[in-house]
């Protein structure tokens, strides 16, 4: 937990994810750190602080970033492919990743940002022709009450909601997802290997991530995708990758997409090289050996394993280059147009999408 000058007047809004402790402190339940916060202090994330014995979400209504992205950038490839999403973030984070590419947002421990009510954000998304909202760039569950309020409005207006999450959550945050969340991509780093996450993320272990995934699978009707940032030399353990893939197969199912992402030097880890493509390919092979049907290479535009292949006949179902969709081979019920295999893809590309963006039909 980090300490700052005492908070005299709270900004933001009273939080809901906390409980009062007998010692006079407040325990935040927004993430697995479960910070015990004293009067006038803030938690590790820098955005949840105690004033008058009550926890406040200090960044409620304050947006640090807002961008229009393709859904494939998250990366999400089995939920509404080809969609346009409005991505938002606040400052702060529950992790302290040494490699963070969004460190100017996530590692900022100041209450900054443009004021924006939930209704205003949704209006912006609709005005820009977006199909959904994404809560990303920092860990969305640290601003869970704000995300929930935005998400409720978005859903009422016909938009879907996506979390790009580290998964370091609690049953309390997962329960709040029920109200609005449609999709989550959970980002492992270094396959969740204990030595890696302790040194480069500043968490004791990855167990809470696995537990959160089990809880999401158990209670929330949420589409799940898994990513794993493979960092050369320090976070490329094939044993850890095998453990992760077996967990996904056994607990989330063989149709759960797993993306192995290429690392590029950033923030405090500028001394390491880009991940060799061959290393990513070895990870993909492990995922397939574990029985996973959809294993991807990420951050390598043009690689064959960016595309989706039919488990039945091996035909290309969705052809990709980076975030761009070049062609598709699915019918209106997400079945392979070549052999009829039923895929788990939610909401396949429509003909209007193909016509609007000159996407070709394969076959």
N, C-alpha and C positions, 0 to 999 in steps of 0.2 A: 504494500500500500504506500502511496506517495502522500506527502504532507505539503500543505500550502498555507498561506496566510488565512486566517479565520474568515469564514464566509459570513458577512454581516447580513446581507439581504439576498435571499435566494432569487436567482433568475430561473427561467424554465418553468417547470411544473412539478407538483408533488408526484413522486414515483409510487408505483404499486408493488414492485418486486423487492420487498424487504421485510424484515421482522425485527422487533425490538428485543434486546437482550437484557438479562438481569443486571449486567454490569454497567448499564446506562448507554452502551453503544448500540449502533444499529447494524444489523447484518444484511448486506445487499445479497439478493438471490438472483441477480440478472446473469451471472456467469459462475463457472465452477470455482473461481477463487473465493467466492463468498466472503468478501472483505468485511471485516468488522471496523466500522467507521465511527469515530468520535465526533463530538460537536465541533462544527467548523472545519471538519476535514473532508477530503474527497478520497474515493477509492482509487485503485491502481489505474483504472481506465481514464481517470481525470475528468469525468463528466457526471458522476453521481456523488453528491455531497450532502452532508447532514447540517440542517439549520433548525433550531428549535426542537431538537429531538426527532425530526422527521427527515426522511430521505427525499431529495429532489433530483430530478433529471434536469441538469443544468443546461443541456443543449436542446431541450424540447423546443421545436419551432425554429431551430437554427441550422441551416444547411450549408455545409462547406463546399460541396461539389454537386453539380447537376449536369448530366450529359445524356445525349441520345445515343444508344448503342444497339448493335445487332445482338440478339439473344445468344448467338454463338460465341460472343466475346467473353461470356461469364466464366467458363464455358458451359452452356446448356445446349444439348443437341437432340434430345429426345422429347422435349416439351415445346410445342408450338414453334417448330423450326421456321426460320425466316422472319420471325417477329421482330418488331422494333420496340425497344423498351427505354423508359426514362429512368436513369440510374442516379441515385442520390446517396449522400453520406453526411455524417456529422464529423466533428473532430473526435479524437480519442480512440482507444482500443483496449481490449482485454489481454492482448499479447504484446510482446516487445521484440518482434522479429528483426534479426540483424540484416536480412535481405529484402526488407519491405520495399516494394516499388511505389507504394503510396505513403511513404513515411511523412511527407509534408502534411498529410491529413491525419493518418492514424496515430502517429507518434507525437502529434501536437497536443500538449496538455494545457490548452487555453480554451476558454469558452468564446468561440468566434463563429462567424457564419452569417449568411443572409437570412433575415427573418422570413419565415414562410409557414403559414397555417396549412394543415393537411388538405383543405379544400383548394388552396392556391396551387399546391404541387400537382394535384390531380387535374385541375383545370389546365395547367401547363402541359401535362402529358397528353391530354386530349387534343389540345390546340396543335401540338406537334405531330399528331397522328400516330401516337404510340399505342401499342397493344397491351402493355403491362408496365408495372413498376418493378425496379430492382433496387435492393438495399445492399450496398456494396462499397468497395474501396476501404472501409473500415469494418469492424465487427458489428453487424446490425443489432445483435441482442443487447448491446450496452445502451442503445437508445430504443429499447423494445416498446415502451409505451407510446412513443412517437410513431414508430414504424407501424404499430398496431392501428393507431388512429388514422394514419395515412392509408393503410391497407384496407380498412373497412370502407372508407370513402371510395377508394379505387374500385373495390369489388362491386360496390353499389352502382358504379358508373360503367360496369362491364369490362374493367381492366383486371388482369391477373397480377399476382405478386410473387416475386422471387427473392430469396435470401442467398447471397454469396457469403458463406459463413465458415468460421473456423470450427464450429461444432462444440466449442468449449462452453457448454450450456448447462442448464439445470432442468429438472422436471417442471419447475415453475415456469420457465421461459417456454418450454415445449408446449405446456398447456395453453399458453397465450397464443401460440401459433394457430390453434384450432379456428380462431375467429376470422382469419384472413389469408393465411399463407397457402399458396398453391404448389410451389416448387422450391427446393433448396439444393444448392450444390455445396457440399462440405469439402473444404480444402485441407487435406493432410499435407504435411511438409516432412520430407525425409521419411515418408511412410509411417510417421508416428513413432519412430525408434526413440527409446527413452533417452539415450545419451545425446542425441541430436536436439530433441525438444528442450531438454534442460539447458543446454549451452546456447542455443541460437534463438529460442523463443521465450525462455524464462518461465516455463511451467514444469511441475514435477514429473509429469508423465501424460500420455495421451488417453488414459483410461476414460476420463469424462467424455471425450469425443465419441468413443465406441458406445458408451452408455446413452448418450444423447441420440445417436442413430437408432439404437434399439427402441428408445422411447418414442421417437418420431415415427418409426415403423409401426409401433404398437398402437398409438393413439391418434396420430394425425394423418389425414388423407392428403399426403403431400408427396409429389413426385421427387425422387432423390437421385442425384448424380454425385459421383465421387471424383475429386481431383487429388493428385499427389505431385507436389513439386519435387523433382529429382535434382539434387544439388551435388555436383561432382566433388569427389574426395571426402566430403563430410556427411552427405545425406543421400547416398546411392546404394544402400544395403539391399541386396537381392533377397536376403532372408527376411528382412522387415517387409519388403514388398510382397513376398509370398504370404506372410502372416496377414497382411492387410487384405490381399485378394481372397484368401480363404475365409476371412471374416465376412467380407462382402457376399461371397457365394453362399455361405452357411446361413447368414442372418438377413440379408437384404434380397438375395435371389440372384440367379445367373444372368438375368436380363438387366441388372443395374449397370449403367454406363460407368466406366472407370477411365479417367484421363490421366496419363502421365505427362507432366508438363516440363518443358525445357526451361532451365534456369538461365537468367542473364545477370551479369554483375550489377549490383545496385546497393545503395545505402552504405552499410558498414562492411559489405562483402564484395568490394571492388577488386580484390586480389584473386578471385577465383575465375576460371574460364567458363564459357558457355557449356552446358551439358552436351557431351558428345551424342550425336544422334544414335549411334550404336548402343549407348547405354539405355536410352529410352526404348529402343527396339527389344533389348533383353528384358526390360520390365514388361513390355507388352506380351512377350512370349510367356512370361510367368503368369500373367493374368489369364491368358488363353489356356494354359496348362491347368490352371485351377478350375476351369470350366466356365469362365465368364464369356458371354456371347458378344459383348460390345466393349472392346478395349481400344483406346485411342492414344495417338501421339498428339501432343499439344504444343503450340508455339513453334512449329516447324512447317511453315506454309509450303504446300506442294507435296508433302509426304503422303504416300498412299493410305497410311493409317489415320489420316484426318477424316476419311470417308466412312460411311456406314455400309456394312456388307450384310447380306442375308445369311442367317445361320443355316437356312435350309438348302439353298442352291448356290450360295457364295456370290450372287450377282450384286452389283453396287445398288444400294437403296437410295442413298443420298451422297452425291459427289460434292466435295468441298475443296476450296483453296483458301486457307486462312479462315476468315469469317464469312467468306462469300460462298453461297450455294450455286453450283454450276449445273446441277441436274438432279432429277429424282425419279424413282422407279417404285412409287407406292400408289395404291388405289385410295379411294376415299375413306376406307376403314383401316388404314395403316398396314395393309397386307402387301407383301411383295408382288409386284405386278407380273413377275416372271413365273413364280411357282405357287403363289397364294399363301406363303408362310405368314402367319399373324405376328406382327412385331408389336413391341410395347410403346412405340412412339405415339405421343399424345398430339393429335391435331396435325396431320400431315400437310405438306404444302398444297395449296389450292392452285387450280389452273389460273386464277386471276393473279396470284403471286408470280407464277411463271411468266405470264404475259407482261405484267408490269415491269419485271426485272429481267426479262429475256432469259429466264432459266429454262434450259432444254429438258425435255423428257427423255430419259435414257431408254434405249431399247427400240 
